[in-house]
Amino acid sequence: MARSLGWSLRQVQVALQQAGTTPSELIREERLRLVRDRLRSPAYRHMSITELAYATGFSSASALSTAFKRRFGITPREARNGEGGDVET
């Protein structure tokens, strides 16, 4: 990450600390956003939620479901079916 930004590792650590997050939390957030976007996209309708979980780095559909519900307040299945209104960004 640091190399991609052209920053030192310490600069990245300070920026994340100031933002109140960690590298792990940032990665998890990006994975959840990717899943959310794919659940909304017709191009990924052919993929099961389990396949989406594995493709985005989750260890299981259950791990994805737990993290997704904690973050967005609805399950991946509900998001795919358009339930729960517009999932927060």
C-alpha positions as CSV (number, residue, x, y, z in Angstrom):
1,M,0.0,0.0,0.0
2,A,2.8,2.4,1.0
3,R,4.7,1.7,-2.2
4,S,1.6,2.3,-4.3
5,L,1.1,5.7,-2.7
6,G,4.8,6.6,-2.9
7,W,4.8,6.9,0.9
8,S,6.9,5.4,3.6
9,L,5.4,2.7,5.8
10,R,5.5,5.1,8.8
11,Q,3.5,7.8,6.8
12,V,0.8,5.2,6.1
13,Q,0.7,4.1,9.7
14,V,0.3,7.7,10.9
15,A,-2.4,8.5,8.4
16,L,-4.4,5.4,9.3
17,Q,-3.9,6.2,13.0
18,Q,-5.2,9.7,12.5
19,A,-8.2,8.3,10.6
20,G,-8.9,6.0,13.5
21,T,-8.5,2.8,11.6
22,T,-6.0,0.0,11.0
23,P,-4.8,-1.7,7.8
24,S,-7.0,-4.8,8.6
25,E,-10.1,-2.6,9.1
26,L,-9.4,-0.7,5.9
27,I,-9.0,-3.9,3.9
28,R,-12.2,-5.4,5.4
29,E,-14.1,-2.2,4.6
30,E,-12.9,-2.3,1.0
31,R,-13.9,-6.0,0.7
32,L,-17.3,-5.3,2.1
33,R,-17.8,-2.4,-0.4
34,L,-16.7,-4.7,-3.2
35,V,-19.2,-7.4,-2.2
36,R,-22.0,-4.8,-1.8
37,D,-21.3,-3.4,-5.3
38,R,-21.2,-6.9,-6.8
39,L,-24.5,-7.9,-5.1
40,R,-26.1,-4.8,-6.8
41,S,-24.6,-5.6,-10.2
42,P,-26.4,-7.7,-12.8
43,A,-23.0,-8.8,-14.1
44,Y,-22.4,-10.8,-10.8
45,R,-25.9,-12.2,-10.5
46,H,-24.7,-15.6,-11.7
47,M,-22.3,-15.9,-8.7
48,S,-23.6,-17.3,-5.4
49,I,-23.0,-15.4,-2.2
50,T,-20.5,-18.2,-1.2
51,E,-18.6,-17.6,-4.5
52,L,-18.6,-13.8,-3.9
53,A,-17.3,-14.4,-0.3
54,Y,-14.4,-16.5,-1.5
55,A,-13.7,-14.2,-4.5
56,T,-13.4,-11.2,-2.1
57,G,-11.2,-12.8,0.5
58,F,-13.7,-14.0,3.1
59,S,-13.1,-17.4,4.6
60,S,-16.8,-18.4,4.2
61,A,-20.2,-17.2,3.4
62,S,-20.9,-17.1,7.1
63,A,-18.0,-14.8,7.8
64,L,-19.1,-12.5,5.0
65,S,-22.7,-12.5,6.2
66,T,-21.7,-11.6,9.8
67,A,-19.4,-8.8,8.7
68,F,-21.8,-7.5,6.1
69,K,-24.7,-7.4,8.5
70,R,-22.6,-5.7,11.1
71,R,-21.5,-3.1,8.6
72,F,-24.6,-2.5,6.6
73,G,-27.4,-3.7,8.8
74,I,-28.8,-6.3,6.3
75,T,-27.6,-9.6,5.1
76,P,-25.9,-10.1,1.7
77,R,-29.0,-12.0,0.5
78,E,-31.3,-9.1,1.5
79,A,-28.9,-6.7,-0.3
80,R,-29.0,-8.8,-3.4
81,N,-32.8,-8.9,-3.3
82,G,-33.1,-5.1,-2.9
83,E,-34.4,-5.4,0.7
84,G,-33.5,-2.8,3.3
85,G,-33.6,0.2,1.0
86,D,-30.4,1.7,-0.2
87,V,-27.4,0.1,1.6
88,E,-25.4,2.9,3.2
89,T,-22.2,3.8,1.4
